Amino acid sequence: MTVFENCNVVLDVKNVPFKEKNKLRLALQENGGNISYVINKQCSFVVTSSVNDLSSNRQRSIQKLQIPVVETQYVWSCLDQGHLLPLTEHNLAPQLPYTTSEFLPPTEVKVSTHKLGRETFKGHSELPKTEVEILGKGGPRPGRFRVYKEGDHDLPEFPSYFQVAKYSIFERVKPKTLSVLELQSAKGRSGQQYRVLCSVLREAETAVVQDKLVFCVTSEDAVEAYLQLMKEMETEGFAKTHTLPPEVERLASYSLQQLLLEEKLNCSTLSQEVGVFVELVWTEALGSLNNILTVPVSSISLNDVSRVEGLLLQAQKTEKEDEVKALLEEVNTLLPLRMIDPPSKNKLVSQKLDLCQLIRDIINVSEATLGSPSPSSLGKYRALRCSIEVVPPQNPEFHVVSQLFQDRPVQIQEILRVSRGVELQLFREDLGNIKPLLHSTSPSSLVGILSRGLLLPRVGVEQYGIERTDIGNLGGGIYFSDSLKTSVKYSKPSATDGSRLLLVCEVALGRCKDLLKKDTTLTCAPAGYHSVHGVQRTPNRLSEFEDDEFVVYNTEQIRLKYVVQYSLEGDELKEFHPHINTQLTQITDTTPDVLSSDDSDDLESTKNPLEEMNAGLLDSSGQKLPLQAVNVRCKLMDLLCQVIIFQTYTNQSAVPIEAKYVFPLEETAAVCGFEAFINGKHVIGKVKEKEQARKEYKKAIEKGHGAYLMDQDAPDVFTISVGNLPPGATVLIKVTFITELVVRSGSIVFSLSGSVAPWQQRAALNQTTQATVEKIGVTELQSEGEFSLSMSIEMPYEIINLSSSHRINTKRTDCKAVISTLPGQTLGSEGLQVSFSLSNIHMPRMWVENHPDKDSQACMLVFYPDFKSSGVSSSGGPSSVSDVVILLDSSKSMQGDAMLNARRIALQVLKSLDRSLKINIISFSTDYKEAFPAPLPLEEASEEARRFIMSCSGSGGSTDLWRPLRSLSLLPPCRGVRNILLLSDGHIQNQPLTLQLVQENSCHTRLFTCGLSLTANRHMLRALAQAGGGTYEFFDTKMKHTWTEKVRAQVQRMESPGCRSVAVKWQRFNPTAPPPVQAPSQLHALFSDCHTLVYGFVPHCTQVDLLYSYIDLL
C-alpha cells in the first residue's frame, strides 16, 4: 500500500520554486496521490507553503467543508515515516480576511436579545440566580455587534493560532441539537483580537455549521458578545450542559479540544492495561522513597523540601569544609535518609536535589488524590493530570514509534500515548522543525514527569555529579537523542517488573544551530536560534560529541507523545499483577466548611492580645515583682530609628536563680547591641548562630559562670536569659535595636510596645536552656515602675504637627527636635506613641553616613511617592481600576482552618473595596469556578459575591493557579488595570508557567498575594507579587488583630496607581570602585502613600536614579 493511496490533494504552492513544486507533485503522484485543482468534498487535504497564500475563496471553501490544510513539510514527513501521518496534528486553520473597522449591525442582521437596563435591577431585593439574569445586570446592548454567518462574502480574517478563553456547551431536545459557544483570543497583526464562535450540529445533518460569528477588538466587547449569544441560545430552547457528549469533538475547535482534556480526565474510565502502568510508576516512585527515607513521605512538608534545596545549593557554592559539613548535617536532620552519603560533594548535592524533586512530585500529586492514604488506581491516574491510552500493536502509530528503535534490538512490551493539557495549550508549534526525539529517564521519576512535565536543571549541570543523565555538554537545557543506542546509556531497569521506560517527545527545534564543540555555559539557545544540536563525530568529521545531542532551553518546545515500555537482551523481567481499583476514594473533612454570618464579621472586633496581658515582673509562681526602672533613648533620622532600652531589676530571692526577661519588638527591627551590668561586672554580647550560642550558654551555666543569652523565637518577641544571678544582685540590661518607622495617612509614627502577648510570653518563659539552677520569669515594662524617654529627631524637611501619647518637654528647630517625658510618667500596656508630619513628605531623599574610622559610606534612600499629584498620571483611585478579581485557593492543602481564614479575609476585602468597582471571585483547585461569567459592579453584586465566598469549600485537588490566570490573561482590559488578589498557601503546581503568566501580563494585570497557614510557601507568594507588580502580606493566625489593617493596606494599594520593575542606579564616578551592595537587592512595586527604604554600601555616592515602569491606569 502506497503512502498517499486514495488521497485527492490540492497543491497550492504559488511562492515555491518551480523545481521544488515539481518534486512535490511527483512525490504525491508516485506514492498513490491524485492532484486536484478544485476544493470539494472529495478533497483529502490542501498542501500550501503558507496559509496566507490561499485565496479568500479557497479559505472560505476550506472552512465550510472542514478540509485539512498542511505545510509542504508534511509530504516529506509522511514519506520519511512510510505512512500517512495524522492530519489533525499538522492542520493549519485558514486565516479569514480581517478588517479593523467597528462592527455595526446592518439593518437585516441583528442579535435578537431583549435589553434589560441596569436601572431595572436597582434596589431590587431579588438577586440574580442564572446567567440570563446576570446578563441583564451587565446591560448587554443588542444590535451593537455584527453577527456573521460562515458563508458571508465579507467574513473578517482571524489568526489561525488562537486560544479559548471561555466556552459553553448547549443541548436542545427538540429538534435534537448540540451547540458549542467559544470565546477565542489571538495575537494578530494589530494586537489582541477576539472572536465569538457558535458551532451547531443538528441531528438530521452530518456537517457542523458555524452558525454565528462575532469579531471584537476589545476583551470587554468580546465578553459582552459572548454573554449576549449565550442568552440568545437559552431563549431558543438550548440548555447548558456540563457533560461532554461524544459529538463535542466535532464541534469544538482544536484549541478547545486541548482545553477539554482536563474535563475528559474527570469523567474518564481506566482500562486494565493503563491501570497496570499507573500502578507501576507509582510503585516505583513510592518504593524508591520508602527505601531511602527513614520516615513516611507524608510526614515531610513542602517547606522542609524547599529548605533542604536551599541548604544544598548553599553547600554547592561553599568551599570551606566545616561550613559544608554543618549545612549537610542540617540537611540530614530535615531529611532523614537510610542511604550513605557519597564522598564527592558534587555527587551528593546532585543525588539529594534529585531526591527533593521526587519528594516534591509525590507530595504535589498526592494532593490531587484528595489526601487519601491509599488512593485507588483511578485516583492515581487522575492525579497525574494527563491522558494515557495504550496503542494497539496493529495500529499504524505503533509501527511509526517502533521505527525509532531500529538501531538496537529491543523487546517492546507496550506503547502508551500520552497527552498533557498544559503542553497541548503552550507548545510552540509555530517555531516549526518539529521532530520526534527520545528522552531516557528513571522509572521512579515518571510520576513527576507525567504530572508536571520535564524540568530544566536549576543549577549549572556541569557542577552536578556523575549520576546526572543530562551530562551538560551543552549547558543547562533538556537533552534529547534520535538514537535508542544513545538513550539506553541513561536508562535503568525498573525495580518492580524489570522493564525500562523511554519518552518519545515532539520537540519544536525551530532554527537549530549545529555545534562541533562542547559549551557547558549555555543557558539559552544562541541569538537567532531556538535550539542546539551537538553533532556526532564520524571518521570524516571532527567533533567533541560521541553521540547526536539535541538541546532546548524552554519547556514550551516539548510535547510528550508516548511512553515506551521495553526491555533489552539480558534484562530480567519480573511478574507484576497489581489490583486495579477503579473506584474513587472519598475523603471527608471534619473541619466545618461553611462560615456562619457571625464568623464573617469577627475580624474587625478581634482584640490585640497584648491588651489583656498581666504585665509586670513575675517569679516562678507567677506573682508580680516590681521592675525598678525602664529608661529609653531614641534617635530618629527620617524613617529610621535607633532605640536603646535600659532595664533595672533585682533578685529578691535568697538563692541563685536564672531569670528570663521577655520583651516585644516589631518584626522590622534588628537588634545590634546587648550589654549587661551585674554587681560591677560589664558583659558585652556577641551575635552568633542560635544553636551555637545556646550550647555555649549551657556550658557556662554548668561551670558556674555568669552567662547572658538573648534569643529570638518569634518575629516580635526576644528573650534574655541571665544565669547564676546571686541573691540581692541588681542587674542593668541594655538592648539596642534599629527599626523602621511607620507612615500612616501622611504622619510618621514611632511606637513603643508596653507588654508581650501571653501566648508568646508563656512559650518563651517555659523554654529550657539549662537545668542547673532555678529559673524565674521576668516580664518587661511594669506599668507601675519608673519610666523615662529621651528622643532626638532629625528630618530632611520642616517638622509639623508633633504630638505624643505622654506628656513631654520639647525643644525644636524647623528640621530637628528633642523631646523627653515629664517626671512621673509610666508605661502601661497601651505603650507609647509619638507622631508628626513633614512639610514635604512625598519628596524622595538620600542620606549618607561616613564610617568614623574607615573610608566607607552607608546610604539610605527613602521613597514615599504620591503619583496622583506628581504629574506621572492624572488618573488614580478606583476609577482607574478596571476590575478586581479575588482568587480563592480551595485545594487539598487549604482545607480546614486555612480555607475558613481565606474566606474571612475575602469577606473583609469586599467590605473595604470601593463600591463602584467591578468584582469577580474565582475558586480554584484542579479546575476553577467563577462567581459571575463577567465582573459586576460591587454595589449590585455584593450580596451574591458574599454568598459565593461563604459557600466555597475546600474541594480538594491540586493547586493549578495557572488555569484561571491563563483564562484572565486571554482577556486583558482595554483600559485601566485589573487587580488580582490571591488568597493561598502558595504551594502551587507548575510554578515556572505560573510565574511566566504573571510576568507577561503585568503590564495590564497586577497580582497581590495574601499568605495563609503556618506552612505557607512565602517565597513563592513574594515572587508572584513581585512578578505581578503587587505586594505580599502574610496573615499570621497569632496576630488576627492586625488582619483588618493588612486588608486595608492591600486594598489601598490595589486602588492606587503604582509602578513596577523598580530599580536603583547608583551614580558612581570611580570605574574601579567595588560594586554597590544594596538591601533589598530587588525592589518590589511602589504605590502612592506607601513608603520604601533602600540601604546600600556605595563609596562616595551622593546621587541615585530611580528607574521604573509605570502602570498606566488610563
Buried (B, 14 or more C-beta within 10 A) or exposed (E): EEBBEEBBBBBBBEEBEEEEBEBBBEBBEEBBBBBBEEBEEEBBBBBBBBBEEBEBEBBBBBBBEEBBBBBBBBBEBBBEBEBBBEBEBBBBBBBBEBEEEEBEBEEEEBBEBEBBEEEEBEEEEEBBEEBBBBBBBBBBEBBBBBBBEBEEEEBBBBBBBBBBBBBBBBBBEEEEBBBBBBBBBBEBEEEBBBBBBBBBBBEEEEEBBBBBBBBBBBBBBBBBBBBBBBBBBBEEEBEBEEEBEEBBBBBBBBBBBBBBBBBBBEEBEBBEBBBBBBBBBBBBBBBBBEEBBEEEBEEBBBBBBBBBBEBBBBBBEBEEEEEBEBBBEBBEEBBEBEEEBBEEBBBBBBBBBBBBBBBBBBBBBBBBBBBBEEBBBBBBBBBBBBBBBBBEEEEBBBBBBBEBBEEEEBEBBBBBBBBBBBBBBBBBBEBEEBBBBBBBBBBBBBBBBBBBBBBBBEBBBBBBBEEBBBBBBBBBBBBBBBBBEBBBEBBBBBBBBBBBBBBBBBBBBBEBBEBEEBBBEBEBBEEEBBBBBBBBBEEEEEBEBEBBBBBBBBBBBBBBBBBBBBBBEEBEEEEBEBEBBBEBBEBEBEEEBEBEEEBBBBBEEBEBBBEEBEBBBBBEEEEBBBBBBBBBBBBBBBBBBBBBBBBBBBBBBEEBBBBBBBBBBBEEBEBEBBBBBBEEEEBEBEEEEEEEBBEBBBEBBBEEEBBBBBBBEBBBBBBBBBBBBBEEBEBBBBBBBBBBBBBEEEBBEBBBBBBBBBEBBEBBBEBEBBEBBEBBBBBBBBBBBBBBBBBBBBBBBEBEEBEBEBEBEEEEEEBEBBBBBEEEBBBBBBBBEBBBBBEEBBBEBBBEEEEEEEEEBBBBBBBBBBBBEEEBBEBBBBEBBBBBBBBBBBBBBBBBEBBBBBBBBBBBBBBBBBEEBBBBBBBBBBBBBBBBBBBBBBEBBBEBBBEBBBEBBBBBBBBBBBBBBBBBBBBBBBEBBBBBBBBBBBBBBBBBBBBBBBBEBBBBBBBBBBBBBBBBBBEBBBBBBBBBBBBBBBBBEBBBBBBBEBBBBBBBBBBBBBBBBBEBEBEBEEEEEEEBEBEEEEBBBBBBBBBBBBBBBBBEBEEBEBEBBBBBBE
